[in-house]
Amino acid sequence: MDLELTYLMNSGFIVRMGGLLLVFDDFRDPAEAVKKELAKGFDHLYLFASHAHFDHFDAHIADYAGAASRYIFGYDIRRTKRAKAFPAEKVTYLQTYDAWEDEQIAVTSFDSTDTGVSFLVEAKAAGARLFHAGDFNWWDWLGDTAENRKLAENAFRKQMKRLAGLSADLAFFPVDGRLEGAMDKGAKVFCAETEVRALVTMHAVGYPAWTPPAGFFEAGREIPVWSPRKEGERRVLSDGKFRP
């Protein structure tokens, strides 16, 4: 089944698979893409927020409570005032290495190298698996101390041991221009050590679109990449390629 993708902002995306809608980290939606997608019709709507940072989670998504099948949030969101805007009976909070499922989707959470969680989501009817990293990344700030940079590397590599060999049809992963020359270090290791078949980059508001440099992928392991920049921008992942 084709995956219809819409970029919201920062790490926010909509994924449509037939009548199933998944919305990730919608903190701001200038193009009102979620409302437009809902207007097309749907069977099931799930809204995810990986953690409580302002650029990943905002209470405006409580406006969709009547339509939502479930809100699935990282554990740290429970402690925020914004969490009170959501109907408790429709919210699931996941700890790290936790799981939740219903008849439509199965969700497994992994740790972050910042706060909150990352998500592996299986859409059962479509047979598709998606990984959304949240703020999991190798946050190698080039101007930081050698000690802090080593701590960041150790935290990243520790989590990669959990993710090694992970299989997914699509992964959303940060390639953040603020990291300058280290912006794609985490994505490079992630793609090399997992079995993801397509990559969407995120967390790069205000920076030019990224394209994989020569040698980024291991020989024979090249995968399609989409680096959206314009709110409301869309692609379809079909037969292993991103199409307009």
C-alpha positions in Angstrom: 0.0 0.0 0.0 1.2 3.5 -0.8 2.2 5.8 2.1 0.9 9.4 1.6 3.1 11.8 3.5 2.5 15.4 4.5 5.0 17.7 6.2 3.6 19.9 9.0 6.6 21.6 10.6 9.8 20.6 12.3 9.2 16.9 13.2 5.5 16.9 12.4 4.1 14.7 9.7 0.9 13.0 8.6 1.0 9.5 7.2 -2.1 8.2 5.4 -2.5 4.5 4.5 -6.0 4.2 3.0 -8.4 5.1 5.8 -5.7 5.1 8.5 -4.2 8.4 9.5 -1.2 8.8 11.8 -0.1 12.3 12.9 3.3 12.7 14.5 4.6 15.6 16.6 2.1 18.2 15.4 3.1 21.3 17.4 2.2 23.7 14.7 0.4 23.2 11.4 0.5 26.5 9.4 -0.9 24.9 6.2 -3.8 23.3 8.2 -2.8 20.1 6.6 -4.4 17.9 9.3 -7.8 19.6 8.9 -7.6 19.2 5.2 -6.7 15.5 5.5 -9.5 14.8 7.9 -11.9 16.5 5.4 -11.0 13.8 2.8 -12.5 11.2 5.1 -10.8 8.5 7.3 -11.6 5.4 9.4 -9.0 5.7 12.2 -7.0 8.7 13.5 -4.0 8.3 15.9 -2.0 11.3 17.1 1.5 10.8 18.5 3.7 13.2 20.5 7.2 11.9 21.3 7.9 14.4 24.1 6.9 17.6 25.7 9.3 20.1 24.0 7.3 23.0 22.5 8.5 22.1 19.0 7.0 18.6 19.2 3.9 18.9 21.3 1.1 21.5 21.6 -2.4 21.3 23.2 -4.1 22.4 19.9 -4.2 18.7 18.9 -6.8 18.3 21.6 -9.2 19.9 19.1 -9.2 16.5 17.3 -10.4 14.5 20.3 -13.8 13.8 18.9 -12.3 12.2 15.8 -9.2 10.6 17.4 -9.1 6.9 18.0 -6.1 7.4 20.4 -3.5 9.9 21.5 -0.1 8.2 22.1 2.3 10.3 24.1 5.8 10.0 25.5 5.7 9.7 29.3 7.0 13.2 30.1 3.9 14.8 28.6 1.8 13.5 31.5 3.5 16.0 33.9 2.7 19.1 31.8 -0.3 21.4 32.2 -1.0 20.9 28.5 -1.9 17.3 29.1 -5.0 18.3 31.0 -6.6 19.5 27.7 -6.9 15.8 26.6 -9.7 13.3 27.5 -7.9 10.8 29.8 -9.8 7.9 28.4 -8.3 8.5 24.9 -4.6 9.0 26.0 -1.9 6.4 26.4 1.5 7.4 27.9 4.4 5.2 26.9 7.5 4.7 29.0 10.7 3.8 27.2 10.7 0.2 25.9 6.9 0.1 26.3 4.2 -1.2 24.0 0.6 -0.6 23.1 -1.7 -2.0 20.5 -5.3 -2.3 19.3 -6.9 -3.9 16.2 -5.4 -1.2 13.9 -1.8 -0.5 15.0 0.9 -1.8 17.3 3.3 0.7 18.9 6.7 0.1 20.5 8.6 2.9 22.2 12.4 3.3 22.4 14.5 5.7 24.3 15.7 9.2 23.2 19.0 10.9 23.6 17.1 14.0 24.7 13.8 13.4 26.5 10.7 11.4 25.9 10.6 8.5 23.4 10.8 7.4 19.8 8.1 5.3 18.2 8.0 2.2 16.0 4.5 1.9 14.6 3.1 -1.1 12.7 0.0 -0.5 10.7 -1.6 -4.0 10.7 -3.9 -3.9 7.7 -1.3 -2.2 5.5 1.6 -4.4 6.8 3.8 -1.2 7.0 6.3 -0.3 9.8 7.3 3.3 10.5 9.9 4.7 12.9 9.7 8.2 14.2 12.8 9.2 16.1 11.4 12.2 18.1 14.6 13.8 19.4 16.7 10.7 19.3 19.9 11.6 17.5 23.6 11.9 17.9 23.6 15.4 19.2 27.3 16.2 18.5 27.6 19.9 19.1 30.9 20.8 17.5 31.6 23.7 19.9 30.9 21.7 23.0 33.6 20.2 25.3 35.3 17.0 24.4 33.7 15.4 27.5 30.2 16.4 26.6 30.7 15.3 23.0 31.8 11.9 24.1 28.8 11.6 26.5 26.5 12.4 23.5 28.2 9.7 21.4 28.0 7.1 24.2 24.3 7.8 24.7 23.6 7.5 21.0 25.5 4.3 20.5 24.0 2.7 23.6 20.5 3.3 22.1 21.6 2.1 18.7 22.4 -1.3 20.3 18.7 -1.6 20.9 17.8 -0.5 17.4 20.4 -2.5 15.5 18.7 -4.6 12.8 15.4 -2.8 13.2 13.3 -3.2 10.1 11.0 -0.4 8.8 9.5 0.7 5.6 10.1 4.3 6.5 12.0 6.3 9.1 11.7 9.9 10.2 15.1 11.0 11.6 16.7 14.3 12.5 19.2 16.0 10.2 19.5 19.3 12.1 21.5 22.1 10.5 22.5 23.6 13.8 24.9 20.7 14.2 26.9 22.0 11.2 29.3 19.4 9.9 27.9 16.8 12.3 24.3 17.3 11.1 24.0 13.9 9.5 26.2 11.7 11.7 23.3 10.2 13.6 21.3 9.5 10.5 24.3 7.9 8.8 24.8 5.4 11.6 21.1 4.8 12.0 20.7 3.9 8.3 23.8 1.7 8.3 22.8 -0.3 11.4 19.1 -0.8 10.7 17.1 -2.2 7.8 15.0 1.0 7.0 14.0 1.2 3.4 13.3 5.0 3.1 14.3 8.1 5.0 12.5 11.3 5.8 14.7 14.0 7.5 13.3 16.3 10.1 14.1 18.9 12.8 15.7 21.4 10.4 13.4 24.4 10.2 15.2 27.3 8.5 18.0 25.3 6.9 18.3 24.2 3.3 17.1 20.8 2.2 19.6 18.1 2.8 20.8 15.6 0.3 23.0 12.6 1.2 26.6 13.3 0.4 28.8 10.8 -1.5 29.5 7.8 0.7 26.7 8.5 3.1 25.1 5.1 2.5 27.1 1.8 2.5 27.6 0.4 -1.0 24.5 -1.4 -2.1 22.4 0.1 0.8 21.2 3.3 -0.8 17.7 4.3 0.0 15.3 7.1 -1.1 15.4 10.3 0.9 13.0 13.2 1.3 14.0 16.4 3.1 10.9 18.6 3.2 11.0 22.3 3.9 7.7 23.8 3.0 4.7 23.4 5.4 2.1 21.3 3.7 4.6 19.7 1.3 3.5 16.2 0.2 5.1 13.0 -1.1 3.8 9.5 -1.8 6.1 6.6 -1.0 5.3 4.1 -3.7 7.3 1.1 -4.9 10.3 2.2 -2.9 10.4 5.8 -4.3 9.2 9.2 -3.2 6.8 10.7 -5.8 5.1 14.1 -5.9 
